[in-house]
Amino acid sequence: MQIETNIQNLSAYKKYLTVDEAVHEFLKNKGYLNIDLPVLSPTLIPESYLEVFETEFKYFSTKEKLYLTPSPELFLKRLLAYGVGDCYYLGKSFRNSDPPSTLHSFEFKMLEFYKMGATYMDIANEVLEMLNFINKKVKNEKLNLSKWEKLSISEAFDKYSGISESELFDKKLFINKSKEKGYRTSGFTYEDLWSQIYSQEIEPHLGKNGQPTLIYDYPKEFAALAKHNADNKTAQRFEFYINGIELGDCYTELTDWKEQMSRFEVEDKSRKNSLKTPHPIDKGVIEALKYGLKDCSGIAIGMDRLAMVFAGVTSIDKLKLINITS
């Protein structure tokens, strides 16, 4: 049965390869340097919302804990600070405790690219151009990629959940509003409730109005690595969606090492409180920021999901010729 499924997946897999090749071609034409990176590290960036894989290197009596990288950011930030310029990584990343589904896999391919002197909205323009470049190769006529549907987080919550901007950014008011809407609030934080409402009431509408949706200016609580806006309530972060599927996450990068260290400590504490796998904080990123990271912006894009959208299939599993979860 699995052999038959794999044969059926061959056509979609070939489109996956076309998307992969188009991304490389586009970024090369734009002057980005392709970087090969490790997938094992003794330290990681603390991110409270995700779980990681832990392993161990052994050589006689020598032992060292290592972790599969959930993103290439910790290495790329070093290179950016040391002057590598516009660059990208296209390869494997790993995230634990995420049950396999049509959109999730614990092992997946990630594209992450950074542009010097750019803001998050500059990256938005670059991404839209890349999407159109890919579609010239794949020729999916069902996709309309002519422009973004742009929505701020405030606009989206007001439009789809009836939560005003004043309620959205006041934690007490937001929790009260969540209770009025029927959500269980006892034992849940602002962040917990925000994520619940976002996933249930906002996400299902994104990228479904005939164009890809760019949703931007998240609360600063949801952007540990991004620059804050002048309002000190929101951060320069966007995500983009096509057909209701979240495909990419972008920041204008934080360059202040003291602020970054402070945020790392908060995230590390949250990880410990939620009993996630403990790991050492990656101080190498902090050292790179101390050295001096110039203004830049970067985006992470799930390549499996992106290829799924362009191939017109309903699950990332339909892109695989070998599926170890079957």
N, C-alpha and C positions, 0 to 999 in steps of 0.2 A: 504493500500500500504506500509506504514512504517513497519507494522508487518511482511509482506512478506520479505521486505528488511532486517530486523533484523534477520530473520531466515536464510536468505542466507549468512549473515555475520557471522553466528555462527562458521563455519569452520575456517575462518580467525581469529576470536577472540580467538579460542583455540590455534592457532599458536602464537598469541600475548602473551598469558599466558605462553606458552613454552619458548618464548624468555625472558620474564620477569623472570621466574624461573631460567633459565640458567644464566642470569646475576648475580642474587643473589648467585647462587651456585659458579660461577667462582670467584667472588670477595671474598666470604667467604673463599674459598680454598686458595686464595692469601693473606689472613690475613687482609683484609679491614674490618673496623667496620661500620656497618649499622647505620646511624644516622637518627632519627626522628626529623623533624624541623617544626617550625611554617610556615604558608603561609601568615600571616599578619604581617606587620611591620610598625612602625611609621616613619621610615627613610629607604632610599634606596641608593644603589650605583648609582651615576649619569651616565647614559649611553645615549648619545645624539641620538643614532639611533633607540631607541625603546620608545613606549608609554606604560603607566601603567594604572592600574585600581585604582581609589580612592574610599574609602568608609569612614564611620564614626561610631565610637563607641559612644553610648549614654547611660547615666545612670543618670536620672533626669536632673539636670543642667550641669552635667559633659559631655563634648564632646571632642573627640580626633580623628583627622584624621589618618586613617590607609591606607596602600597600599598592594594590593596583590603582592607577590614577583614574579618578572620575572625570578629569578633564586635563588638557595639556597646559592649562593656564599657569601653573606654578613654574614651569620651565620657560614658557614663552615670555613671561614678564621679566625674567632674568636677562634674556637675550635682547629684549626691547630696551631695557635700561643700559645695556652695554653697547647699544648702537647698531643692532642688526637691521633696523629699518622695517618697512612694510613686510610682513611675513605671514605664513599660515602653516597649519598642521592639518593633515587629513588622514586619520587613522583611528585605531581602536581606543575606546574608553570603557570604563566598567563601573557599575553601580549596583550595590547589593540591596536586598530586601525590597525589590521592586518586582512584583509578580509578573511573569510573562503574559503579554496580552497582545492585542492587535497593534498597539503603539509602543509597547515597552519590551525591552530585553536587557538582561543584566550585562551583556556584552554587545556593544554597538559601535558604529562608526561615527566619528564626530569631525566636523569641519570647524576650525577656529581660526579666524584671521584678524589681524590688527593693522590699522592704518595710522601712521604718524600725523600729527597736526589736525586730526579729524575729530568731530563730535559724533554723538550717536545718530544725529540726523544726517550727517554726511554718509555714515555707514548705511543708513536706510536707503539712500539714493543708490549706493553701490550694490546693495543686495537686489534691489528691483531690477537694475541693469543686468545683474548676473542671472536672475530668474528668467528674464527674456532671452538671454543668450543661450541658456540651457534649453529653453523651449524651441528655439530654432533648430536644435539638434534632435530633440525628442518628438516634436511636432504633435503635442497634445492640444487639439483644437478646442477642447472643453474648458481650458484654462484662460481666463481673462487677466492678463498681467500688465495692463496698460498703465495703471496707477494704483497707489495705496488708498484704501479707506482708512483715514486717520482718526483715531479716537483716543482722547486722554483717559486715564483710569477714572478720573472724576466724572467725565461725560458718560462713560460706559456704565458705571454704577448707578448714576441718575437715570439713564435711559432704560436699563434692563432690570434693575432691582429696586428702583424707587428710593435709593439712598442718596441724600444730598451731599454736596461737598463738605459742608460743615459737620455732618454726621460721620462722613467717611474718615475724617482726620482727627476726630475727637474720640478717643478710645472708649470713654464712658458712654457717650451718645451712641457709638457704633454698637456696643454690646447691648444696650437697651433696645436699639432698633432691631438687632438680630433676634432678641427675645420676642419682640412684637411680631416678627415674621415667622415665628414658630420654631426657631433653632434652639437646641439645648445649649445653654450658656454656662451652667454650673460646671466648674472644673476646666473650662476652656479659656484660652487666652484670646486677646484681640487678634493675634496672628492666626490662631487656629480658626476662628470664626470668619475672618477675612478670606482665608483660603477656601473654606467651605462654600461661602457665598459666591466667590469668584468662579470656582469650578462648576457649581450647579446652576448659577443664574447668568453668568457673564460669558464664560467660554463657549457654551453651545451656540452662541450667536456670531462668533468671530470668524471672519473669512467666509461667510455664507451669504453675503449680499452682492455676489457677482464679482467681487474683487478681493484681493488679499487684504487683510486687516493689519494695520500697524497700531498697536495699543501701547501707550507711552506714559511716562512720568508716574512711576509706581511710588507708593509710600516708601520713605527711606528705610523702614524696617525690613523691606524686601529687596534691598540692594546693598549688600555688605561691601561690595567692591566698586561701587559707582560713585561718581561725584554727585553731590547734592545740588539742587536748584536753589536759587536765591530765596525762595519761600521757606526753606529749611524744613519743609514737610515732605517734599517729593525728591526723587533722585532721577538722574538722566539715564534712564533705562527704558528700553522697549522690547516687546516680543512681537513676532509676526505669525499670522495664522492664514492657512489656506484650507477651505472646506472644513472649518472647525478644528483643524489639527494645528497644534502649536509646533512651530518648526525652528525658531531661532530666538536667541536671547542676547541683547546687546547692551553695553554700558559705555558711557564716557568714563574712561578709567580714572580711578582715584590715584593721585600721585603723591599725596601727603603721607609719609611713612608713619608718623605718630598717630594720625587718625586711623590709618589702616591697622596698626597694631592694636589700638583700642577696640576696633570692631572685631578683630580676630579673637580677642579675649572674650568678648561678649558671645560670639558664635561658639567658641570652645566651651564656655560655661553651659550654653544651651544644649550642646551635644551631650555633655556629661549628665545634665538633668534629664535628658530623654533616653539615657542609657545606651546611646549609640557607641559603636566601637571606638575606644580611645586611641588617639594617635598624636605624635608630636606635631606642634605647629610648625609649618614651614617658615623658618626664619630667613631662608634664602631670598624669599620675595621681599621681606622687609629690608634686607641688606641691599637688594637691587634698587628699592625705592630710595633708600638713603643715598645710594650712589647717584641717583637722579634719573627718574623716568620723565621724559618729556610728554607733553600733552598728546594723547592718542585715544583711540576708541577701538573696541574689539567686539566680535560677535561669535557665538557658538551656535552651530546649526546641526541638527540631527540628520545625518545623511541618509539613514535608512528611511526615515519618515519622508524626507524630501524626495527620494527616489520613488517611494510608494505613491506619492501624490502625482508625480509626472508619469509613472507607469500606469496609473489608473486602477490600482489594486486596493483591496480593503484591509490588508494586513501586511506588516513588515515580513512575516513568515513567508509570504508569497514571493519574496525576492531572494529567498535562500535556496541553495542547492543542497546544503547540508544543514540539518537542524538538530542540534544536540538535545533540545528540550522535548523532542517528540517521544 
